[in-house]
Amino acid sequence: MNWLAIGMFVVFVGITLGITYWASHHTKTTAEYYAAGRSISGVQNGFAIAGDYMSAASFLGIAGLIALNGYDGFMYSVGWLVAYIVVLILVAEPMRNSGKYTMADVLAYRLRPKPVRTAAALSTLVISTFYMLAQMVGAGTLIKMLLGIPYEASVIFIGIMMILYVTLGGMLGTTWVQIIKAGLLMFAATVLSLWVLAKFNFNLVTFFNGLSAKYGQKFLEPGLLYKNPIELVSLGMALVLGTAGMPHILMRFYTVPTAKAARTSVLWAMGLIGTFYIMTTFLGFGAAYFVGSATIKSIDKGGNMAAPLLAQMLGGGPNTFGGEFLLAFVSAAAFATILAVVAGLTLAASSAFAHDFYVNVLRGGKADEMTQVRVAKRTGVIVGIIAIILGILAKGQNVAYLVALAFAVASSANIPVIILALFWKRFNTTGAVAGILVGLIASVGLMMIGPSVMGKAAIFPLSNPGIVSIPIGFIAAFLGTVLVPQRSESNIKYEELYIRANTGLGAE
């Protein structure tokens, strides 16, 4: 049992619970619970977005994939970084100007509210579940290795913590936890990256030559993990497009007061995220060189402990103060990462149910603010319990891979309807519902019959279905619109939405 790690964990948990307690006194209305009262600045939101985005998949999963699979693992970093260009150009400002709390607000602005809100809430819950699953697996593995607590008990502990953050602190508490976590994670990644490079006198040629000598040149070339180029293209499509459809990312644009602040937050997030993903190269390859793939696999077959093990080795190895201190610090940063991200996901899922389904579908928009917040908090508890159960069942999976599946669903179900709602005048309710449901069913269905579930008996050959399910989502949205025309509906508010999305006129 690592007492240094326990101490750092306790300190971080104490700080974040203090923030949550403070935020609970500023979280009374729906605007405060869902959007932090729109009081977050562009810079603060940029750090919070980075905190939301640099998840366990980034720090633990990608480092592990690179350490075990070389160049192909790095493609996750490239895909997630490029994705923010799509967010900046297509989504950030229009979403902030058009909506209120969730993605469904944009759709309901010009379409029939009840059908699109129901479909959007279902999509949000499925995506959040997949993404949350990855965080729970990373957390369980991390705490088990450090504290000697069984995996199942670790997952339960994380679940309880995220329920407390969401039900007490709402978006304000979650935002500040994410800001602190982003700073902590950037510091840890920077220290490790510079330390790895210092071992090679900051010479990249020497660094990669050492890897080539240890593992062979193929380790630094494509094809070790993805032997089929189509698989790599499919993964790239899911990562690049899926980011703009992730519910917990989209919610962040409603926390800023102006459209300019929304753009500023994306630019800051891109800078932070870009720097971090460049550093995953040194974390992953450094772990491969100094720790070794065999040792990494012996601790966790998914490779999720590559970065913490690298820190331990750089500090002097196991059973040394330096090694145990660095292991504890990096693990605390990873722990902070997981807590912040699962809180954001839980908030997105509970908001989708409470705001979109309960208030606007079941109650027809007639629910007072206290009732809305109470339902959202209760939903957060239920989502947390489900995440705990699924996290226990998913033991041993690589977290970056699990997150990629969530991005496949987001890019197939959400992106087609968001883009068409904002930019296509004829788009209607039938097209929106068809796009969400067909994209959702296609992406999840293809995963279920793919190699990730069925192994060698798979009917569908690709682990990530993006290259097939994304076009299916767009086609379903298009066909639903043209085959079941609703011209009066599709034209009534399009011009108003278009002006509002691009100028901010009329936005709260």
C-alpha positions, -999 to +999 in steps of 0.1 A: +000+000+000+014+034-011+010+058+018+022+087-003-005+080-028-031+077-001-020+111+013-022+128-021-055+112-029-069+125+004-056+160-002-072+162-036-105+147-025-105+172+004-099+202-019-125+191-045-151+184-018-144+219-004-150+234-039-182+213-042-194+226-008-188+262-019-205+256-052-236+241-035-243+275-020-243+291-055-264+264-072-301+270-067-316+277-101-316+256-133-292+281-150-268+277-121-271+239-119-269+233-157-247+262-169-230+277-138-252+308-142-233+315-175-206+331-153-175+313-166-150+333-186-136+322-219-101+314-204-117+295-175-139+276-198-110+267-221-092+251-191-125+233-181-130+220-217-094+208-216-101+192-183-132+175-197-114+163-228-081+151-213-097+121-197-084+088-185-083+078-221-058+105-228-035+102-199-038+064-192-052+048-223-033+066-251+000+063-232-007+026-228-016+021-265+016+039-276+037+019-252+022-014-264+015-007-301+039+021-311+029+045-339-007+032-342-014+042-306-004+077-314-031+080-340-056+085-311-037+117-301-038+130-337-075+123-341-086+139-309-065+170-315-077+176-351-113+172-338-112+207-322-110+224-356-144+209-364-157+221-330-143+257-335-157+261-371-190+243-369-202+240-334-189+263-306-205+296-315-238+284-331-245+260-302-239+287-276-261+312-294-289+288-302-293+266-271-299+269-234-285+238-216-283+208-239-279+198-276-317+191-278-324+228-272-309+236-306-331+209-323-362+219-304-358+255-314-370+249-350-384+214-348-412+197-328-398+195-293-411+163-278-399+138-305-364+154-309-359+159-272-367+122-265-344+110-292-316+134-282-319+124-245-316+087-254-285+094-275-269+115-247-275+087-222-259+060-244-229+082-253-223+093-217-225+056-206-198+044-230-175+073-221-181+070-184-174+033-186-138+041-197-132+064-168-145+039-143-122+012-157-092+035-155-101+046-120-106+010-107-073-001-122-054+029-108-066+027-072-062-011-072-026-008-081-018+020-058-038+014-027-043-024-028-081-019-028-100-045-049-110-032-084-147-035-076-144-014-044-124+012-062-151+016-089-177+020-062-156+047-044-153+067-077-190+064-083-199+077-049-175+107-054-189+117-088-225+115-074-215+139-046-198+164-071-228+165-094-257+165-069-241+191-046-220+213-069-237+212-103-219+228-132-201+254-112-185+228-089-177+205-118-161+233-138-137+243-110-127+207-104-120+204-141-099+236-141-078+224-112-074+190-128-063+204-161-035+223-145-025+193-124-025+170-154-006+194-177+021+199-150+025+161-145+027+154-183+052+183-188+075+170-160+075+134-173+080+145-210+109+167-202+124+140-179+122+114-207+138+138-233+165+147-208+175+111-207+183+114-244+198+149-242+167+163-258+177+146-291+146+131-308+167+112-332+185+094-304+152+088-286+136+071-316+168+052-325+168+038-290+132+026-294+140+011-328+170-008-314+148-022-286+116-031-304+125-030-341+117-004-368+081-017-372+073-004-337+076+032-352+056+025-383+019+020-390+004-014-391+012-029-357-022-024-342-043-015-373-033-038-401-063-028-422-060+009-434-098+011-435-099+005-397-076+034-392-097+057-414-128+046-395-112+054-362-101+088-375-136+097-387-151+088-353-126+108-333-126+139-355-164+142-359-174+126-326-159+154-304-184+179-318-212+156-308-201+147-272-228+159-248-205+169-220-183+190-244-214+207-259-227+217-225-196+237-218-205+263-244-236+272-224-215+283-194-200+314-210-218+347-212-210+356-249-203+340-283-169+356-282-161+339-249-172+306-265-147+311-293-120+321-268-126+290-248-121+267-278-089+284-287-075+280-252-087+244-251-070+237-285-037+251-272-038+231-240-050+199-256-026+202-285+004+206-261-008+177-240-013+153-270+021+160-283+034+150-249+016+117-250+043+107-276+070+109-249+048+094-222+039+063-243+072+057-260+091+066-228+071+039-209+079+014-237+116+022-234+121+026-196+094+003-183+090-023-211+058-037-226+060-069-206+060-051-173+032-029-183+011-058-194+018-077-162+002-049-142-027-043-165-033-061-198-049-030-213-017-010-208-035+017-187-008+020-161+020+029-185+023+066-175+022+060-137+048+032-141+070+055-162+069+081-134+079+054-109+108+043-130+121+078-137+120+086-100+144+057-092+122+026-095+100+007-071+108+008-034+126+041-036+113+074-022+116+092-055+099+064-075+071+061-051+066+099-048+064+104-085+041+074-089+018+088-062+018+123-078+011+111-113-015+087-101-032+115-081-032+136-113-049+107-131-073+102-103-082+139-105-087+135-142-111+107-138-132+124-111-135+156-131-146+138-163-171+114-148-187+144-130-191+162-163-205+131-179-229+125-151-241+161-153-246+157-191-266+125-187-288+138-158-294+171-177-305+152-208-331+132-188-343+160-164-343+190-188-350+173-221-372+143-212-388+149-178-395+187-180-400+192-218-415+159-228-433+144-198-443+178-182-446+198-214-422+225-201-443+231-170-421+224-140-407+249-115-370+253-111-368+235-078-385+205-093-361+205-123-330+206-102-343+179-078-351+156-107-316+163-122-299+154-089-319+122-086-311+112-121-274+119-114-276+093-085-292+067-109-266+074-136-238+070-110-251+036-099-254+024-135-218+035-142-206+016-111-222-016-123-210-013-159-175-003-147-172-035-127-183-056-157-158-039-181-127-048-160-096-052-181-106-032-212-083-004-226-098+029-217-088+047-249-105+020-269-137+023-249-138+060-254-133+056-291-166+036-292-184+065-275-170+089-302-183+065-329-218+068-314-216+106-311-204+110-346-231+088-360-261+099-340-255+135-330-233+151-356-257+146-386-286+162-369-266+191-354-251+201-387-283+197-407-304+215-381-280+245-382-274+246-419-302+229-439-334+249-444-356+218-453-345+197-423-375+186-403-385+166-372-387+132-390-352+137-403-338+146-369-354+116-351-344+092-380-309+105-380-304+101-342-321+067-338-307+051-370-272+065-363-274+052-327-287+017-337-262+014-365-231+023-345-240+003-314-253-026-335-221-028-356-200-027-324-220-057-310-213-078-341-177-066-345-144-079-333-145-060-300-175-081-288-175-113-309-138-117-314-127-139-343-164-149-349-172-113-358-197-106-386-187-070-391-149-067-397-141-033-381-136-026-344-147+010-348-178+013-371-175+050-379-167+047-416-201+029-420-223+042-392-215+080-398-228+080-434-258+059-423-267+086-398-265+113-425-284+093-450-312+085-425-315+122-416-317+131-453-342+104-462-364+111-432-366+148-443-373+143-480-396+112-477-418+128-450-418+165-459-430+191-434-424+223-453-443+247-431-425+235-400-390+234-415-392+270-428-409+287-399-379+292-376-349+284-398-342+320-407-345+330-370-322+302-359-297+309-386-294+346-376-293+338-339-267+311-344-243+333-364-248+367-347-260+359-311-290+382-315-317+369-291-294+346-272-296+348-234 
